[in-house]
Amino acid sequence: MPAKSSASPDAGIATLYRDHHAWLHGWLRLKLGDAHRAADLAQDTFVRLLSANTSDIPDIPDIPGRQSLSGTKHLSHASRASATDLREPRAYLRTIANRLLVDHWRRLEIERSYLAVLQTYPQQHWPSEESRLLILESLEQVAQMLGRLKPEVRDVFLLAQMDGYTCPQIARQVGKSVATVERYLAQALGHCYRLVYES
């Protein structure tokens, strides 16, 4: 465990980086099989720490047989100096890195799916490279939004928006009442609205 530090917030992160970056990079390299992507995600993990507010930092579950991690979940600017005081810094970093890995794999899957669909069109109809990047970015944002919905709400939303089903048709398809389907649609649309207009 690193020694406690009363240094500046940036010094706390620097110490955490110095003590654990090589380990994190190696762990990510094993997960990804790609040293360059592992280096990018290791950097992103520490960037996430630097730019985090308390709502961005994951809860770290207590590990049986070890000291409780309570009190170490938040790492806002005011408490970054205590970054070196984490009881389980590697568990903390691994949790953040795991979330970045999930995002990375989701992005890859979206890109593969998009490129597979693109291959079905004649090349002269393909969008420019810049347009493709913008489309992929938009698709990723949609996937993130959908990923935050409960599965049953997401299914109802997709049936309405992608397949054009009416509420009674969706109700029959999913075995729910029309009122429940309407409630699910309202939840999904409210979620979309908040993401677009409140962020």
C-alpha positions in Angstrom: 0.0 0.0 0.0 1.4 3.4 -0.9 2.3 5.8 1.8 -0.3 8.4 2.7 0.3 11.8 1.3 -0.8 15.3 2.3 0.5 16.7 -1.0 -1.5 18.6 -3.6 -4.4 16.8 -5.4 -2.3 16.4 -8.6 0.5 14.9 -6.5 -1.9 12.3 -5.2 -2.9 11.3 -8.7 0.8 11.4 -9.8 1.7 9.0 -7.0 -1.2 6.7 -7.9 -0.1 6.9 -11.6 3.6 6.1 -10.7 2.8 3.2 -8.4 0.1 1.5 -10.5 0.2 2.6 -14.2 2.6 -0.2 -15.3 0.4 -2.8 -13.5 -2.8 -1.4 -15.1 -1.3 -1.3 -18.5 -0.2 -4.9 -18.2 -3.6 -6.0 -16.9 -5.3 -4.2 -19.8 -2.8 -5.7 -22.3 -3.8 -9.2 -21.2 -7.5 -8.3 -21.6 -7.1 -6.7 -25.0 -4.2 -8.5 -26.5 -3.1 -5.1 -27.9 -0.4 -3.1 -26.2 -1.3 0.2 -27.9 -5.0 0.0 -27.0 -4.1 -1.0 -23.5 -1.9 2.1 -23.2 -4.7 4.3 -24.4 -7.2 2.8 -21.9 -4.7 3.0 -19.1 -4.3 6.7 -19.8 -8.1 7.1 -20.1 -8.5 5.5 -16.7 -6.3 8.2 -15.1 -7.9 10.9 -17.2 -11.2 9.7 -15.8 -9.8 10.1 -12.3 -8.6 13.6 -13.0 -11.8 14.8 -14.6 -14.2 12.9 -12.4 -16.9 14.4 -10.2 -18.4 12.3 -7.5 -21.2 10.9 -9.8 -18.6 9.6 -12.2 -16.6 7.5 -9.8 -17.7 3.9 -9.4 -18.6 2.3 -6.1 -16.0 -0.2 -5.1 -17.6 -3.2 -3.4 -16.1 -4.3 -0.1 -13.9 -7.4 -0.6 -14.6 -10.2 1.8 -11.7 -10.7 4.2 -10.3 -7.3 3.6 -10.8 -3.9 5.1 -13.9 -2.0 4.1 -13.5 0.5 1.3 -16.2 2.7 2.6 -15.2 6.3 2.4 -13.0 5.8 -0.6 -15.7 5.9 -3.3 -15.5 9.6 -4.2 -12.4 11.2 -5.7 -13.5 14.7 -6.5 -10.9 17.5 -6.8 -11.2 18.2 -3.1 -10.3 14.6 -2.3 -7.8 13.7 -5.1 -5.0 14.3 -2.6 -6.2 11.2 -0.9 -5.9 9.1 -4.1 -2.8 7.5 -2.6 -4.8 6.7 0.6 -7.1 4.2 -1.1 -7.0 0.9 0.7 -7.4 -1.0 -2.6 -6.1 1.3 -5.3 -5.8 -1.5 -7.9 -9.4 -2.7 -7.3 -10.4 1.0 -7.7 -8.5 1.4 -10.9 -9.6 -2.0 -12.3 -13.3 -1.0 -11.7 -12.8 2.2 -13.7 -10.8 0.4 -16.4 -13.5 -2.4 -16.7 -16.1 0.3 -17.5 -13.8 1.7 -20.1 -13.3 -1.8 -21.5 -17.0 -2.3 -21.8 -17.3 1.0 -23.6 -14.4 0.0 -25.9 -16.0 -3.4 -26.8 -19.4 -1.8 -27.4 -17.8 0.7 -29.7 -16.0 -2.1 -31.6 -19.3 -4.1 -32.0 -21.1 -1.0 -33.2 -18.4 -0.3 -35.7 -18.3 -3.9 -37.0 -22.1 -3.9 -37.4 -22.1 -0.6 -39.2 -19.3 -1.7 -41.5 -21.1 -5.0 -42.2 -24.3 -3.1 -43.3 -22.2 -0.6 -45.3 -20.7 -3.5 -47.2 -24.1 -4.4 -48.6 -24.2 -1.1 -50.5 -22.2 -0.3 -53.7 -19.1 1.6 -52.7 -20.1 4.7 -54.6 -22.9 5.1 -52.1 -20.7 5.0 -49.1 -20.4 8.1 -47.0 -17.1 9.9 -46.7 -14.7 8.9 -43.9 -15.6 12.0 -42.0 -19.3 11.2 -42.3 -18.7 7.6 -41.3 -16.9 8.8 -38.1 -19.9 11.1 -37.3 -22.3 8.3 -37.9 -20.4 5.9 -35.7 -20.3 8.5 -32.9 -24.0 9.0 -33.2 -24.6 5.3 -33.1 -22.5 5.0 -30.0 -24.5 7.7 -28.3 -27.7 5.9 -29.1 -26.3 2.6 -27.9 -25.3 4.3 -24.6 -28.7 5.8 -24.2 -30.4 2.5 -24.9 -28.0 0.7 -22.5 -29.3 2.9 -19.7 -32.9 1.8 -20.1 -34.3 -1.3 -18.4 -34.5 -4.1 -20.9 -38.3 -4.2 -21.1 -38.4 -0.4 -21.6 -35.7 -0.6 -24.3 -37.6 -3.4 -26.1 -40.8 -1.5 -26.2 -39.0 1.7 -27.3 -37.3 -0.1 -30.2 -40.5 -1.8 -31.3 -42.2 1.6 -31.5 -39.3 3.6 -33.0 -37.6 1.1 -35.3 -40.4 -1.2 -36.3 -43.2 1.3 -36.2 -45.5 -0.8 -34.0 -48.5 0.8 -32.3 -49.0 0.5 -28.5 -51.6 -2.2 -28.9 -49.3 -4.2 -31.3 -46.4 -3.8 -28.8 -48.7 -4.9 -25.9 -49.6 -8.1 -27.8 -46.0 -8.7 -28.8 -44.5 -8.3 -25.3 -47.5 -9.6 -23.3 -48.1 -6.4 -21.3 -51.1 -4.1 -21.1 -51.4 -1.1 -23.4 -51.1 1.2 -20.3 -47.8 -0.5 -19.3 -46.5 -0.1 -22.9 -47.4 3.6 -22.8 -45.7 4.0 -19.5 -42.5 2.4 -20.8 -42.6 4.6 -23.9 -43.0 7.7 -21.7 -40.0 6.6 -19.6 -37.8 6.0 -22.7 -38.8 9.3 -24.3 -38.3 11.1 -21.0 -34.8 9.6 -20.8 -34.0 10.7 -24.3 -35.2 14.2 -23.6 -33.1 14.5 -20.5 -30.0 13.2 -22.3 -30.5 15.7 -25.2 -31.6 18.8 -23.3 -30.2 18.5 -19.8 -26.6 17.5 -20.6 
